[in-house]
Amino acid sequence: MPDLLLPLPSPRSGHQAACLVMVDLVGSTRLAHELALEHYAALMGEFVQVLILSFEARGGQVLQHQGDAVVALWPAERTPAGVAAALEAHERAARLGLAEVLGVQLQVRAGVALGPVVTGPVGGQPSAYGLPVNYARRLCDAAEPGETLVCAAVVAQGSAPGVPVDRPLPPLRGFGAHCRAYQVAPVAARVTERIKAG
């Protein structure tokens, strides 16, 4: 009989509706090949630190970072702040001072998902479990460089800025063909695009 290290939680304990944001650096493996190891490590450190600080400044709780990716959580009612943080990450990465010194241009992609999760500390670190965590990752993986994809629940809540654009998705592992995603951009960027098009 296997030993249980921790008692199972009671039903619905720790449940909360939350917005999960994942931001991933595009082409980090290429950078690891091109840069000296010390320069690459310093660049990744600055990139992650800038994202953590910007997410926390918008009220997010950073759950983890995995080398070149950062995951953060906002309460569901603060979803607009999470979406804004995801959008802002593109500009912050592009303006990273050390990247300019090293002569490289950084681009990110982002995924945002909304739904119920269970949160709590694991190994002393804040963690979240639930489909939105996985969904944010899948959306981030499906996003093009420079793109932010949000799930249908974010759009239904009215938390996406401007007019979200329906974005066809490849099959998302574990989620089936019914998933819908939307591309979002900062309102200022959409105004600029309309002016250029006109």
N, C-alpha and C positions, 0 to 999 in steps of 0.2 A: 504494500500500500504506500503510495507516494506521500511524502511529508509536505504539508502546506506551510510555507514560510510566513504567510500573512492570512488573516481571515478574509473570506470573501466579503465585499462591501454589501450593505443592505441595498435592496432595489431602489434605484433613482438617487442614491446618495451621491452628492458631488456632480449631479447632472447640471449642465447649463447650456443655453443656446449661445453659440459663439461664432465669431468670424475668424477663420484661419487664413493667414497670408503666408505664402512661400515665395521667396525671391531667390533666384539662382543666377550665378554668374555664367555667362555664355563663353565657351572656349577656354575654360580654365586649364584643361589638359594641354592645349596648345601653348598657353602661357608658361606652364610648368616645363615644357620642352625648350622654350625660347629663352627664358630668363635664368639667371644664376639662382640656385636654390635659396640663398639668403634673400635675394631681391623678391623672389616669388613669395616666400613666407612673409616678408614685410608687407607686400602688396595685399595678400590675403588678410593679414591681420588688420590693416587699415580699412579695407573694404568691409569686413565683418563688423568692425567697431563702428564705422559710420552708419551702417544699417541698424545696428542695435540701438545706437543713440537716437537716430531719427524715428524708429518705431516707438521707443519709450517716450520720446517727446510728444508723440501723438496718442499716448495713453495705452500703447500695446504692451503685452507681456511676452518677452522673447522666451520661447520654449527651448530652442536648441539651435546650434549651427553645425553644419556638417561640411567642413572645409570651405566650399564656395557657395553654400546655401544657408539661408536663415529662415526659420519658421517662427511666427508670432501669432498671438491670440488677442482678440478684442471681444468684450461682451457684445451680444447680438445688437443691442441698441446703439453701440458705437461702431457699427459696420462702416458707415461713411468715412470714419477716421482710418479704419483699416484699408479701405480702398484707396484713400488719399495717400497713405503711407506707401502702398504698393506702387502707385503712379509716380510718386516723388522719388522712389528708389532709382528709377531710370536716370533722372537728372543728377542725382547724387553720385551714382557710379560714373557717369560721364565726366563729372567735374573733379574726380578724385585727384588730389595733388600729386601723390606719389606715382600714379599712373602716367601723368604728364611728364614727370621727371624721367621715368623709365621709357618714355616714348611709345606707350601702348594706349589703346582706346578700349575702355570697358563698356560692355553692354550686358543688360540683364533681361530676364523674362520673369513674369510673375503670374501666380494663380491665386484666386480668392474664392473660398467656399464658406457656406453658412449652414449651420445645423447643430444638433445636440452632440455634446462631448462630455466626457468625464475627465475631470482634472484632479491633479494631486501630485505630491512630490514622489519622485522615484530616484533613489540614490542621491537624495539631497537636491535634485534639480526639478523645477516645475515641468510637468508633462501633461499632455492631453491625448485622449484616445477616443476614436470615433470616426465615422465615415468622412466628415469634413476635413480631417487631417490628411487622409489618403486622397480625397478629391482635390484639395488644394495642390498636392504634389502632382497629380495626374494633369491638372490644368496647366500647371507651370511647365511640365515636360512637353505639353502639346503647344505651348505658346511659341511664337516666332521671336527671334531676338528683338528686343525693344517693345514687346507686346505684353499687355496685361489682360488676362482672361478671367472673367468672373462667372460664377454659376447662376442658374436661373433664379435661385432663391434670393440672391443679392439684388437682381433686377426687379423681382416681384416686390421686394421690400422697399424699393425706391431709393436704394443706397448707391446706385451707380451714377456718376456725373454725366451730364449731357444726354445724348441719345445713344445707348448701347447698340452695337452692331452685332447681329446674329452671326456666329462664327461656326462653320461646319467643323466637326471634330473627327479625327481618326478614332477607331475603337479605343476606348480607355480601359486598360486592363482592370478587370474586376467590377466594372460599372455598366457594361452593356451599351447598346446602341441608342438608348432613349435619352442619354445625357445631352443637355444643351449648354452651350457656353456663349458668352458675349464678350466682344472686344470693347474696352473702354479706354478713353484718353482724357487727360485734363481738359476742362472746358476751354481754357485759353488756347490749347493746341488745336481744338476743333474750330474755334473762331478763325485762327490763322490759316487752317486748311481751306475753309470756305472762302476766305479773302483771296488766297492764291488761285483757287479754282474759278472764282468769279472774274 
